[in-house]
Amino acid sequence: DRMTTGVRLQSNRGSFGRMPIIGRYNNTSNTAIGHNNCWIFTGLSSRGLIYHGLFGRWLADSVLRDEEGNIRDQFPEFDWWRKKPKQKT
């Protein structure tokens, strides 16, 4: 067996550089991932060498508590990557 395809993630650029993708992945589709308890941590870019420990600690704490409050307290923009519900007009 060999890998024939792959995905490279490009995160958004914020005021402090590339923004990581971190948090609980809310599986709303039965075809995506086979369970609903999935956490993601990617998109650090080259700053990952500096920040991986900090974000990793926040993520581990959130996984153990089973909630994202700790990440939200430390990094309010952490869920920038989630699709926001459309506003009703």
PDB file of N, CA, C and O in Angstrom:
ATOM      1  N   ASP A   1       0.830  -1.177   0.000  1.00  0.00           N
ATOM      2  CA  ASP A   1       0.000   0.000   0.000  1.00  0.00           C
ATOM      3  C   ASP A   1       0.878   1.245   0.000  1.00  0.00           C
ATOM      4  O   ASP A   1       1.971   1.267   0.566  1.00  0.00           O
ATOM      5  N   ARG A   2       0.365   2.269  -0.648  1.00  0.00           N
ATOM      6  CA  ARG A   2       1.072   3.542  -0.649  1.00  0.00           C
ATOM      7  C   ARG A   2       0.071   4.679  -0.713  1.00  0.00           C
ATOM      8  O   ARG A   2      -1.047   4.515  -1.201  1.00  0.00           O
ATOM      9  N   MET A   3       0.483   5.820  -0.220  1.00  0.00           N
ATOM     10  CA  MET A   3      -0.374   6.991  -0.247  1.00  0.00           C
ATOM     11  C   MET A   3      -0.306   7.613  -1.646  1.00  0.00           C
ATOM     12  O   MET A   3       0.778   7.845  -2.181  1.00  0.00           O
ATOM     13  N   THR A   4      -1.459   7.872  -2.217  1.00  0.00           N
ATOM     14  CA  THR A   4      -1.478   8.483  -3.543  1.00  0.00           C
ATOM     15  C   THR A   4      -2.081   9.879  -3.541  1.00  0.00           C
ATOM     16  O   THR A   4      -1.983  10.600  -4.534  1.00  0.00           O
ATOM     17  N   THR A   5      -2.703  10.263  -2.436  1.00  0.00           N
ATOM     18  CA  THR A   5      -3.254  11.609  -2.326  1.00  0.00           C
ATOM     19  C   THR A   5      -2.990  12.140  -0.925  1.00  0.00           C
ATOM     20  O   THR A   5      -2.709  11.376  -0.003  1.00  0.00           O
ATOM     21  N   GLY A   6      -3.081  13.428  -0.780  1.00  0.00           N
ATOM     22  CA  GLY A   6      -2.900  14.059   0.517  1.00  0.00           C
ATOM     23  C   GLY A   6      -3.521  15.436   0.504  1.00  0.00           C
ATOM     24  O   GLY A   6      -3.939  15.929  -0.544  1.00  0.00           O
ATOM     25  N   VAL A   7      -3.579  16.046   1.651  1.00  0.00           N
ATOM     26  CA  VAL A   7      -4.179  17.370   1.781  1.00  0.00           C
ATOM     27  C   VAL A   7      -3.208  18.248   2.551  1.00  0.00           C
ATOM     28  O   VAL A   7      -2.681  17.845   3.588  1.00  0.00           O
ATOM     29  N   ARG A   8      -2.978  19.429   2.050  1.00  0.00           N
ATOM     30  CA  ARG A   8      -2.168  20.419   2.770  1.00  0.00           C
ATOM     31  C   ARG A   8      -3.086  21.551   3.170  1.00  0.00           C
ATOM     32  O   ARG A   8      -3.814  22.101   2.344  1.00  0.00           O
ATOM     33  N   LEU A   9      -3.046  21.888   4.416  1.00  0.00           N
ATOM     34  CA  LEU A   9      -3.919  22.910   4.960  1.00  0.00           C
ATOM     35  C   LEU A   9      -3.266  24.278   4.902  1.00  0.00           C
ATOM     36  O   LEU A   9      -2.081  24.418   5.203  1.00  0.00           O
ATOM     37  N   GLN A  10      -4.020  25.270   4.524  1.00  0.00           N
ATOM     38  CA  GLN A  10      -3.565  26.660   4.533  1.00  0.00           C
ATOM     39  C   GLN A  10      -4.540  27.433   5.403  1.00  0.00           C
ATOM     40  O   GLN A  10      -5.711  27.575   5.050  1.00  0.00           O
ATOM     41  N   SER A  11      -4.072  27.929   6.526  1.00  0.00           N
ATOM     42  CA  SER A  11      -4.970  28.640   7.429  1.00  0.00           C
ATOM     43  C   SER A  11      -5.019  30.125   7.074  1.00  0.00           C
ATOM     44  O   SER A  11      -4.192  30.621   6.309  1.00  0.00           O
ATOM     45  N   ASN A  12      -5.981  30.811   7.631  1.00  0.00           N
ATOM     46  CA  ASN A  12      -6.129  32.245   7.387  1.00  0.00           C
ATOM     47  C   ASN A  12      -5.018  33.033   8.062  1.00  0.00           C
ATOM     48  O   ASN A  12      -4.444  32.596   9.060  1.00  0.00           O
ATOM     49  N   ARG A  13      -4.730  34.185   7.510  1.00  0.00           N
ATOM     50  CA  ARG A  13      -3.748  35.073   8.112  1.00  0.00           C
ATOM     51  C   ARG A  13      -4.490  36.086   8.972  1.00  0.00           C
ATOM     52  O   ARG A  13      -5.383  36.786   8.495  1.00  0.00           O
ATOM     53  N   GLY A  14      -4.115  36.156  10.236  1.00  0.00           N
ATOM     54  CA  GLY A  14      -4.690  37.122  11.158  1.00  0.00           C
ATOM     55  C   GLY A  14      -3.700  38.245  11.423  1.00  0.00           C
ATOM     56  O   GLY A  14      -2.687  38.357  10.733  1.00  0.00           O
ATOM     57  N   SER A  15      -3.979  39.051  12.391  1.00  0.00           N
ATOM     58  CA  SER A  15      -3.106  40.185  12.700  1.00  0.00           C
ATOM     59  C   SER A  15      -1.754  39.737  13.254  1.00  0.00           C
ATOM     60  O   SER A  15      -0.793  40.506  13.221  1.00  0.00           O
ATOM     61  N   PHE A  16      -1.663  38.515  13.757  1.00  0.00           N
ATOM     62  CA  PHE A  16      -0.409  37.997  14.295  1.00  0.00           C
ATOM     63  C   PHE A  16       0.170  36.885  13.425  1.00  0.00           C
ATOM     64  O   PHE A  16       1.005  36.111  13.895  1.00  0.00           O
ATOM     65  N   GLY A  17      -0.255  36.793  12.174  1.00  0.00           N
ATOM     66  CA  GLY A  17       0.232  35.738  11.285  1.00  0.00           C
ATOM     67  C   GLY A  17      -0.822  34.670  11.066  1.00  0.00           C
ATOM     68  O   GLY A  17      -2.011  34.895  11.294  1.00  0.00           O
ATOM     69  N   ARG A  18      -0.378  33.515  10.624  1.00  0.00           N
ATOM     70  CA  ARG A  18      -1.306  32.405  10.353  1.00  0.00           C
ATOM     71  C   ARG A  18      -1.998  31.953  11.626  1.00  0.00           C
ATOM     72  O   ARG A  18      -1.384  31.865  12.689  1.00  0.00           O
ATOM     73  N   MET A  19      -3.275  31.672  11.502  1.00  0.00           N
ATOM     74  CA  MET A  19      -4.083  31.250  12.638  1.00  0.00           C
ATOM     75  C   MET A  19      -4.185  29.725  12.646  1.00  0.00           C
ATOM     76  O   MET A  19      -4.515  29.139  11.614  1.00  0.00           O
ATOM     77  N   PRO A  20      -3.917  29.070  13.761  1.00  0.00           N
ATOM     78  CA  PRO A  20      -4.026  27.612  13.815  1.00  0.00           C
ATOM     79  C   PRO A  20      -5.482  27.162  13.764  1.00  0.00           C
ATOM     80  O   PRO A  20      -6.408  27.921  14.052  1.00  0.00           O
ATOM     81  N   ILE A  21      -5.639  25.932  13.397  1.00  0.00           N
ATOM     82  CA  ILE A  21      -6.958  25.291  13.412  1.00  0.00           C
ATOM     83  C   ILE A  21      -6.928  24.337  14.598  1.00  0.00           C
ATOM     84  O   ILE A  21      -6.223  23.328  14.581  1.00  0.00           O
ATOM     85  N   ILE A  22      -7.691  24.667  15.613  1.00  0.00           N
ATOM     86  CA  ILE A  22      -7.641  23.915  16.866  1.00  0.00           C
ATOM     87  C   ILE A  22      -9.041  23.866  17.477  1.00  0.00           C
ATOM     88  O   ILE A  22      -9.768  24.859  17.450  1.00  0.00           O
ATOM     89  N   GLY A  23      -9.416  22.717  18.026  1.00  0.00           N
ATOM     90  CA  GLY A  23     -10.702  22.600  18.696  1.00  0.00           C
ATOM     91  C   GLY A  23     -11.425  21.313  18.360  1.00  0.00           C
ATOM     92  O   GLY A  23     -10.893  20.429  17.689  1.00  0.00           O
ATOM     93  N   ARG A  24     -12.639  21.233  18.840  1.00  0.00           N
ATOM     94  CA  ARG A  24     -13.470  20.054  18.574  1.00  0.00           C
ATOM     95  C   ARG A  24     -14.046  20.157  17.166  1.00  0.00           C
ATOM     96  O   ARG A  24     -14.539  21.205  16.749  1.00  0.00           O
ATOM     97  N   TYR A  25     -13.969  19.051  16.455  1.00  0.00           N
ATOM     98  CA  TYR A  25     -14.564  18.987  15.126  1.00  0.00           C
ATOM     99  C   TYR A  25     -15.964  18.437  15.284  1.00  0.00           C
ATOM    100  O   TYR A  25     -16.146  17.287  15.683  1.00  0.00           O
ATOM    101  N   ASN A  26     -16.953  19.255  14.974  1.00  0.00           N
ATOM    102  CA  ASN A  26     -18.345  18.830  15.093  1.00  0.00           C
ATOM    103  C   ASN A  26     -18.752  18.098  13.831  1.00  0.00           C
ATOM    104  O   ASN A  26     -18.999  18.709  12.792  1.00  0.00           O
ATOM    105  N   ASN A  27     -18.817  16.805  13.934  1.00  0.00           N
ATOM    106  CA  ASN A  27     -19.153  15.960  12.796  1.00  0.00           C
ATOM    107  C   ASN A  27     -20.654  16.014  12.549  1.00  0.00           C
ATOM    108  O   ASN A  27     -21.437  15.471  13.328  1.00  0.00           O
ATOM    109  N   THR A  28     -21.045  16.662  11.477  1.00  0.00           N
ATOM    110  CA  THR A  28     -22.469  16.762  11.143  1.00  0.00           C
ATOM    111  C   THR A  28     -22.840  15.856   9.982  1.00  0.00           C
ATOM    112  O   THR A  28     -23.986  15.840   9.533  1.00  0.00           O
ATOM    113  N   SER A  29     -21.866  15.106   9.503  1.00  0.00           N
ATOM    114  CA  SER A  29     -22.114  14.228   8.370  1.00  0.00           C
ATOM    115  C   SER A  29     -21.713  12.806   8.730  1.00  0.00           C
ATOM    116  O   SER A  29     -20.677  12.594   9.360  1.00  0.00           O
ATOM    117  N   ASN A  30     -22.510  11.848   8.340  1.00  0.00           N
ATOM    118  CA  ASN A  30     -22.179  10.451   8.599  1.00  0.00           C
ATOM    119  C   ASN A  30     -21.053   9.953   7.710  1.00  0.00           C
ATOM    120  O   ASN A  30     -20.477   8.900   7.983  1.00  0.00           O
ATOM    121  N   THR A  31     -20.727  10.684   6.654  1.00  0.00           N
ATOM    122  CA  THR A  31     -19.718  10.214   5.721  1.00  0.00           C
ATOM    123  C   THR A  31     -18.325  10.736   6.031  1.00  0.00           C
ATOM    124  O   THR A  31     -17.344  10.208   5.507  1.00  0.00           O
ATOM    125  N   ALA A  32     -18.212  11.763   6.872  1.00  0.00           N
ATOM    126  CA  ALA A  32     -16.911  12.385   7.117  1.00  0.00           C
ATOM    127  C   ALA A  32     -16.050  11.523   8.048  1.00  0.00           C
ATOM    128  O   ALA A  32     -15.097  10.888   7.596  1.00  0.00           O
ATOM    129  N   ILE A  33     -16.365  11.499   9.293  1.00  0.00           N
ATOM    130  CA  ILE A  33     -15.610  10.757  10.304  1.00  0.00           C
ATOM    131  C   ILE A  33     -16.601   9.900  11.060  1.00  0.00           C
ATOM    132  O   ILE A  33     -17.719  10.335  11.337  1.00  0.00           O
ATOM    133  N   GLY A  34     -16.206   8.702  11.390  1.00  0.00           N
ATOM    134  CA  GLY A  34     -17.129   7.737  11.956  1.00  0.00           C
ATOM    135  C   GLY A  34     -17.560   7.958  13.391  1.00  0.00           C
ATOM    136  O   GLY A  34     -18.326   7.150  13.916  1.00  0.00           O
ATOM    137  N   HIS A  35     -17.110   9.005  14.047  1.00  0.00           N
ATOM    138  CA  HIS A  35     -17.535   9.262  15.423  1.00  0.00           C
ATOM    139  C   HIS A  35     -17.670  10.763  15.651  1.00  0.00           C
ATOM    140  O   HIS A  35     -17.241  11.568  14.824  1.00  0.00           O
ATOM    141  N   ASN A  36     -18.266  11.127  16.776  1.00  0.00           N
ATOM    142  CA  ASN A  36     -18.524  12.550  17.031  1.00  0.00           C
ATOM    143  C   ASN A  36     -17.637  13.134  18.126  1.00  0.00           C
ATOM    144  O   ASN A  36     -17.939  14.206  18.651  1.00  0.00           O
ATOM    145  N   ASN A  37     -16.552  12.455  18.479  1.00  0.00           N
ATOM    146  CA  ASN A  37     -15.631  12.967  19.488  1.00  0.00           C
ATOM    147  C   ASN A  37     -14.245  13.128  18.862  1.00  0.00           C
ATOM    148  O   ASN A  37     -13.319  12.378  19.170  1.00  0.00           O
ATOM    149  N   CYS A  38     -14.126  14.107  17.990  1.00  0.00           N
ATOM    150  CA  CYS A  38     -12.893  14.308  17.247  1.00  0.00           C
ATOM    151  C   CYS A  38     -12.362  15.716  17.511  1.00  0.00           C
ATOM    152  O   CYS A  38     -13.106  16.692  17.411  1.00  0.00           O
ATOM    153  N   TRP A  39     -11.087  15.819  17.846  1.00  0.00           N
ATOM    154  CA  TRP A  39     -10.432  17.100  18.085  1.00  0.00           C
ATOM    155  C   TRP A  39      -9.363  17.284  17.027  1.00  0.00           C
ATOM    156  O   TRP A  39      -8.720  16.314  16.628  1.00  0.00           O
ATOM    157  N   ILE A  40      -9.157  18.528  16.558  1.00  0.00           N
ATOM    158  CA  ILE A  40      -8.150  18.784  15.542  1.00  0.00           C
ATOM    159  C   ILE A  40      -7.159  19.840  16.023  1.00  0.00           C
ATOM    160  O   ILE A  40      -7.472  20.701  16.846  1.00  0.00           O
ATOM    161  N   PHE A  41      -5.956  19.734  15.475  1.00  0.00           N
ATOM    162  CA  PHE A  41      -4.881  20.659  15.827  1.00  0.00           C
ATOM    163  C   PHE A  41      -3.909  20.681  14.658  1.00  0.00           C
ATOM    164  O   PHE A  41      -3.091  19.773  14.506  1.00  0.00           O
ATOM    165  N   THR A  42      -3.997  21.713  13.836  1.00  0.00           N
ATOM    166  CA  THR A  42      -3.163  21.805  12.639  1.00  0.00           C
ATOM    167  C   THR A  42      -3.073  23.258  12.198  1.00  0.00           C
ATOM    168  O   THR A  42      -3.639  24.144  12.838  1.00  0.00           O
ATOM    169  N   GLY A  43      -2.375  23.494  11.123  1.00  0.00           N
ATOM    170  CA  GLY A  43      -2.316  24.821  10.523  1.00  0.00           C
ATOM    171  C   GLY A  43      -1.425  25.809  11.257  1.00  0.00           C
ATOM    172  O   GLY A  43      -1.655  27.015  11.174  1.00  0.00           O
ATOM    173  N   LEU A  44      -0.401  25.323  11.982  1.00  0.00           N
ATOM    174  CA  LEU A  44       0.457  26.237  12.716  1.00  0.00           C
ATOM    175  C   LEU A  44       1.479  26.949  11.830  1.00  0.00           C
ATOM    176  O   LEU A  44       2.004  27.994  12.214  1.00  0.00           O
ATOM    177  N   SER A  45       1.761  26.409  10.675  1.00  0.00           N
ATOM    178  CA  SER A  45       2.753  26.980   9.781  1.00  0.00           C
ATOM    179  C   SER A  45       4.119  26.958  10.468  1.00  0.00           C
ATOM    180  O   SER A  45       4.339  26.132  11.354  1.00  0.00           O
ATOM    181  N   SER A  46       5.016  27.821  10.094  1.00  0.00           N
ATOM    182  CA  SER A  46       6.363  27.776  10.665  1.00  0.00           C
ATOM    183  C   SER A  46       6.396  28.192  12.132  1.00  0.00           C
ATOM    184  O   SER A  46       7.343  27.856  12.842  1.00  0.00           O
ATOM    185  N   ARG A  47       5.401  28.901  12.589  1.00  0.00           N
ATOM    186  CA  ARG A  47       5.372  29.290  13.993  1.00  0.00           C
ATOM    187  C   ARG A  47       5.045  28.124  14.919  1.00  0.00           C
ATOM    188  O   ARG A  47       5.072  28.269  16.142  1.00  0.00           O
ATOM    189  N   GLY A  48       4.742  26.991  14.347  1.00  0.00           N
ATOM    190  CA  GLY A  48       4.491  25.805  15.149  1.00  0.00           C
ATOM    191  C   GLY A  48       5.679  25.416  16.005  1.00  0.00           C
ATOM    192  O   GLY A  48       5.509  24.832  17.076  1.00  0.00           O
ATOM    193  N   LEU A  49       6.876  25.733  15.548  1.00  0.00           N
ATOM    194  CA  LEU A  49       8.058  25.438  16.348  1.00  0.00           C
ATOM    195  C   LEU A  49       8.046  26.216  17.655  1.00  0.00           C
ATOM    196  O   LEU A  49       8.594  25.763  18.660  1.00  0.00           O
ATOM    197  N   ILE A  50       7.430  27.369  17.639  1.00  0.00           N
ATOM    198  CA  ILE A  50       7.374  28.209  18.835  1.00  0.00           C
ATOM    199  C   ILE A  50       6.134  27.904  19.663  1.00  0.00           C
ATOM    200  O   ILE A  50       6.222  27.775  20.884  1.00  0.00           O
ATOM    201  N   TYR A  51       4.990  27.790  19.017  1.00  0.00           N
ATOM    202  CA  TYR A  51       3.712  27.740  19.728  1.00  0.00           C
ATOM    203  C   TYR A  51       3.121  26.353  19.936  1.00  0.00           C
ATOM    204  O   TYR A  51       2.086  26.235  20.592  1.00  0.00           O
ATOM    205  N   HIS A  52       3.733  25.300  19.407  1.00  0.00           N
ATOM    206  CA  HIS A  52       3.111  23.981  19.505  1.00  0.00           C
ATOM    207  C   HIS A  52       2.869  23.558  20.952  1.00  0.00           C
ATOM    208  O   HIS A  52       1.838  22.952  21.244  1.00  0.00           O
ATOM    209  N   GLY A  53       3.778  23.856  21.848  1.00  0.00           N
ATOM    210  CA  GLY A  53       3.610  23.465  23.246  1.00  0.00           C
ATOM    211  C   GLY A  53       2.465  24.189  23.924  1.00  0.00           C
ATOM    212  O   GLY A  53       1.696  23.591  24.676  1.00  0.00           O
ATOM    213  N   LEU A  54       2.355  25.475  23.655  1.00  0.00           N
ATOM    214  CA  LEU A  54       1.298  26.285  24.252  1.00  0.00           C
ATOM    215  C   LEU A  54      -0.078  25.835  23.780  1.00  0.00           C
ATOM    216  O   LEU A  54      -0.961  25.570  24.596  1.00  0.00           O
ATOM    217  N   PHE A  55      -0.263  25.747  22.450  1.00  0.00           N
ATOM    218  CA  PHE A  55      -1.553  25.308  21.922  1.00  0.00           C
ATOM    219  C   PHE A  55      -1.824  23.854  22.287  1.00  0.00           C
ATOM    220  O   PHE A  55      -2.969  23.488  22.553  1.00  0.00           O
ATOM    221  N   GLY A  56      -0.790  23.025  22.302  1.00  0.00           N
ATOM    222  CA  GLY A  56      -0.957  21.627  22.683  1.00  0.00           C
ATOM    223  C   GLY A  56      -1.449  21.480  24.108  1.00  0.00           C
ATOM    224  O   GLY A  56      -2.298  20.637  24.397  1.00  0.00           O
ATOM    225  N   ARG A  57      -0.913  22.306  25.003  1.00  0.00           N
ATOM    226  CA  ARG A  57      -1.356  22.277  26.404  1.00  0.00           C
ATOM    227  C   ARG A  57      -2.821  22.687  26.511  1.00  0.00           C
ATOM    228  O   ARG A  57      -3.598  22.052  27.224  1.00  0.00           O
ATOM    229  N   TRP A  58      -3.196  23.750  25.800  1.00  0.00           N
ATOM    230  CA  TRP A  58      -4.597  24.190  25.831  1.00  0.00           C
ATOM    231  C   TRP A  58      -5.514  23.119  25.280  1.00  0.00           C
ATOM    232  O   TRP A  58      -6.580  22.859  25.839  1.00  0.00           O
ATOM    233  N   LEU A  59      -5.104  22.490  24.175  1.00  0.00           N
ATOM    234  CA  LEU A  59      -5.937  21.449  23.575  1.00  0.00           C
ATOM    235  C   LEU A  59      -6.058  20.249  24.512  1.00  0.00           C
ATOM    236  O   LEU A  59      -7.158  19.730  24.706  1.00  0.00           O
ATOM    237  N   ALA A  60      -4.953  19.802  25.090  1.00  0.00           N
ATOM    238  CA  ALA A  60      -5.004  18.651  25.994  1.00  0.00           C
ATOM    239  C   ALA A  60      -5.926  18.926  27.175  1.00  0.00           C
ATOM    240  O   ALA A  60      -6.701  18.057  27.575  1.00  0.00           O
ATOM    241  N   ASP A  61      -5.848  20.119  27.730  1.00  0.00           N
ATOM    242  CA  ASP A  61      -6.719  20.485  28.845  1.00  0.00           C
ATOM    243  C   ASP A  61      -8.187  20.463  28.409  1.00  0.00           C
ATOM    244  O   ASP A  61      -9.052  19.994  29.149  1.00  0.00           O
ATOM    245  N   SER A  62      -8.456  20.967  27.222  1.00  0.00           N
ATOM    246  CA  SER A  62      -9.829  20.982  26.718  1.00  0.00           C
ATOM    247  C   SER A  62     -10.352  19.572  26.476  1.00  0.00           C
ATOM    248  O   SER A  62     -11.509  19.281  26.778  1.00  0.00           O
ATOM    249  N   VAL A  63      -9.517  18.701  25.937  1.00  0.00           N
ATOM    250  CA  VAL A  63      -9.932  17.311  25.698  1.00  0.00           C
ATOM    251  C   VAL A  63     -10.243  16.631  27.034  1.00  0.00           C
ATOM    252  O   VAL A  63     -11.253  15.939  27.156  1.00  0.00           O
ATOM    253  N   LEU A  64      -9.387  16.824  28.027  1.00  0.00           N
ATOM    254  CA  LEU A  64      -9.627  16.200  29.328  1.00  0.00           C
ATOM    255  C   LEU A  64     -10.887  16.726  29.999  1.00  0.00           C
ATOM    256  O   LEU A  64     -11.576  15.978  30.693  1.00  0.00           O
ATOM    257  N   ARG A  65     -11.195  17.990  29.802  1.00  0.00           N
ATOM    258  CA  ARG A  65     -12.409  18.583  30.382  1.00  0.00           C
ATOM    259  C   ARG A  65     -13.638  18.382  29.498  1.00  0.00           C
ATOM    260  O   ARG A  65     -14.765  18.631  29.924  1.00  0.00           O
ATOM    261  N   ASP A  66     -13.414  17.931  28.273  1.00  0.00           N
ATOM    262  CA  ASP A  66     -14.469  17.705  27.285  1.00  0.00           C
ATOM    263  C   ASP A  66     -15.242  18.987  26.965  1.00  0.00           C
ATOM    264  O   ASP A  66     -16.459  18.958  26.778  1.00  0.00           O
ATOM    265  N   GLU A  67     -14.521  20.110  26.903  1.00  0.00           N
ATOM    266  CA  GLU A  67     -15.127  21.380  26.505  1.00  0.00           C
ATOM    267  C   GLU A  67     -14.016  22.343  26.081  1.00  0.00           C
ATOM    268  O   GLU A  67     -12.865  22.195  26.492  1.00  0.00           O
ATOM    269  N   GLU A  68     -14.371  23.322  25.261  1.00  0.00           N
ATOM    270  CA  GLU A  68     -13.400  24.220  24.650  1.00  0.00           C
ATOM    271  C   GLU A  68     -13.206  25.533  25.408  1.00  0.00           C
ATOM    272  O   GLU A  68     -12.564  26.444  24.886  1.00  0.00           O
ATOM    273  N   GLY A  69     -13.734  25.653  26.599  1.00  0.00           N
ATOM    274  CA  GLY A  69     -13.671  26.901  27.339  1.00  0.00           C
ATOM    275  C   GLY A  69     -12.255  27.394  27.582  1.00  0.00           C
ATOM    276  O   GLY A  69     -11.996  28.595  27.501  1.00  0.00           O
ATOM    277  N   ASN A  70     -11.334  26.483  27.880  1.00  0.00           N
ATOM    278  CA  ASN A  70      -9.953  26.874  28.140  1.00  0.00           C
ATOM    279  C   ASN A  70      -9.310  27.497  26.893  1.00  0.00           C
ATOM    280  O   ASN A  70      -8.619  28.511  26.993  1.00  0.00           O
ATOM    281  N   ILE A  71      -9.532  26.900  25.736  1.00  0.00           N
ATOM    282  CA  ILE A  71      -8.978  27.463  24.500  1.00  0.00           C
ATOM    283  C   ILE A  71      -9.611  28.826  24.236  1.00  0.00           C
ATOM    284  O   ILE A  71      -8.919  29.777  23.874  1.00  0.00           O
ATOM    285  N   ARG A  72     -10.906  28.917  24.416  1.00  0.00           N
ATOM    286  CA  ARG A  72     -11.624  30.180  24.176  1.00  0.00           C
ATOM    287  C   ARG A  72     -11.120  31.282  25.097  1.00  0.00           C
ATOM    288  O   ARG A  72     -10.991  32.429  24.668  1.00  0.00           O
ATOM    289  N   ASP A  73     -10.833  30.958  26.345  1.00  0.00           N
ATOM    290  CA  ASP A  73     -10.334  31.954  27.292  1.00  0.00           C
ATOM    291  C   ASP A  73      -8.957  32.474  26.887  1.00  0.00           C
ATOM    292  O   ASP A  73      -8.688  33.669  27.003  1.00  0.00           O
ATOM    293  N   GLN A  74      -8.092  31.591  26.417  1.00  0.00           N
ATOM    294  CA  GLN A  74      -6.724  31.955  26.073  1.00  0.00           C
ATOM    295  C   GLN A  74      -6.586  32.536  24.669  1.00  0.00           C
ATOM    296  O   GLN A  74      -5.711  33.364  24.414  1.00  0.00           O
ATOM    297  N   PHE A  75      -7.455  32.096  23.763  1.00  0.00           N
ATOM    298  CA  PHE A  75      -7.322  32.415  22.337  1.00  0.00           C
ATOM    299  C   PHE A  75      -8.728  32.626  21.762  1.00  0.00           C
ATOM    300  O   PHE A  75      -9.269  31.725  21.121  1.00  0.00           O
ATOM    301  N   PRO A  76      -9.327  33.807  21.984  1.00  0.00           N
ATOM    302  CA  PRO A  76     -10.720  34.044  21.616  1.00  0.00           C
ATOM    303  C   PRO A  76     -11.042  33.798  20.139  1.00  0.00           C
ATOM    304  O   PRO A  76     -12.183  33.477  19.806  1.00  0.00           O
ATOM    305  N   GLU A  77     -10.064  33.940  19.260  1.00  0.00           N
ATOM    306  CA  GLU A  77     -10.316  33.748  17.824  1.00  0.00           C
ATOM    307  C   GLU A  77     -10.129  32.295  17.402  1.00  0.00           C
ATOM    308  O   GLU A  77     -10.067  32.022  16.203  1.00  0.00           O
ATOM    309  N   PHE A  78     -10.036  31.363  18.331  1.00  0.00           N
ATOM    310  CA  PHE A  78      -9.660  29.995  18.005  1.00  0.00           C
ATOM    311  C   PHE A  78     -10.613  29.305  17.028  1.00  0.00           C
ATOM    312  O   PHE A  78     -10.191  28.414  16.291  1.00  0.00           O
ATOM    313  N   ASP A  79     -11.859  29.689  17.010  1.00  0.00           N
ATOM    314  CA  ASP A  79     -12.815  28.971  16.146  1.00  0.00           C
ATOM    315  C   ASP A  79     -13.117  29.716  14.841  1.00  0.00           C
ATOM    316  O   ASP A  79     -14.209  29.589  14.288  1.00  0.00           O
ATOM    317  N   TRP A  80     -12.162  30.480  14.363  1.00  0.00           N
ATOM    318  CA  TRP A  80     -12.335  31.236  13.113  1.00  0.00           C
ATOM    319  C   TRP A  80     -12.661  30.316  11.949  1.00  0.00           C
ATOM    320  O   TRP A  80     -13.330  30.747  11.010  1.00  0.00           O
ATOM    321  N   TRP A  81     -12.223  29.090  11.973  1.00  0.00           N
ATOM    322  CA  TRP A  81     -12.343  28.164  10.858  1.00  0.00           C
ATOM    323  C   TRP A  81     -13.714  27.512  10.757  1.00  0.00           C
ATOM    324  O   TRP A  81     -14.023  26.883   9.745  1.00  0.00           O
ATOM    325  N   ARG A  82     -14.519  27.648  11.763  1.00  0.00           N
ATOM    326  CA  ARG A  82     -15.849  27.031  11.716  1.00  0.00           C
ATOM    327  C   ARG A  82     -16.790  27.842  10.848  1.00  0.00           C
ATOM    328  O   ARG A  82     -16.729  29.071  10.809  1.00  0.00           O
ATOM    329  N   LYS A  83     -17.645  27.142  10.166  1.00  0.00           N
ATOM    330  CA  LYS A  83     -18.664  27.826   9.366  1.00  0.00           C
ATOM    331  C   LYS A  83     -19.660  28.462  10.317  1.00  0.00           C
ATOM    332  O   LYS A  83     -20.210  27.803  11.199  1.00  0.00           O
ATOM    333  N   LYS A  84     -19.875  29.710  10.130  1.00  0.00           N
ATOM    334  CA  LYS A  84     -20.841  30.433  10.969  1.00  0.00           C
ATOM    335  C   LYS A  84     -22.224  30.284  10.360  1.00  0.00           C
ATOM    336  O   LYS A  84     -22.360  30.304   9.137  1.00  0.00           O
ATOM    337  N   PRO A  85     -23.253  30.136  11.185  1.00  0.00           N
ATOM    338  CA  PRO A  85     -24.613  30.072  10.636  1.00  0.00           C
ATOM    339  C   PRO A  85     -24.962  31.377   9.922  1.00  0.00           C
ATOM    340  O   PRO A  85     -24.596  32.466  10.363  1.00  0.00           O
ATOM    341  N   LYS A  86     -25.667  31.237   8.830  1.00  0.00           N
ATOM    342  CA  LYS A  86     -26.068  32.428   8.075  1.00  0.00           C
ATOM    343  C   LYS A  86     -27.094  33.218   8.868  1.00  0.00           C
ATOM    344  O   LYS A  86     -28.016  32.659   9.462  1.00  0.00           O
ATOM    345  N   GLN A  87     -26.911  34.523   8.864  1.00  0.00           N
ATOM    346  CA  GLN A  87     -27.839  35.419   9.548  1.00  0.00           C
ATOM    347  C   GLN A  87     -29.139  35.510   8.760  1.00  0.00           C
ATOM    348  O   GLN A  87     -29.121  35.640   7.536  1.00  0.00           O
ATOM    349  N   LYS A  88     -30.259  35.443   9.461  1.00  0.00           N
ATOM    350  CA  LYS A  88     -31.559  35.605   8.818  1.00  0.00           C
ATOM    351  C   LYS A  88     -31.830  37.092   8.663  1.00  0.00           C
ATOM    352  O   LYS A  88     -31.637  37.873   9.594  1.00  0.00           O
ATOM    353  N   THR A  89     -32.276  37.467   7.480  1.00  0.00           N
ATOM    354  CA  THR A  89     -32.584  38.891   7.236  1.00  0.00           C
ATOM    355  C   THR A  89     -34.048  39.118   7.087  1.00  0.00           C
ATOM    356  O   THR A  89     -34.479  40.252   6.878  1.00  0.00           O
TER     357      THR A  89
END
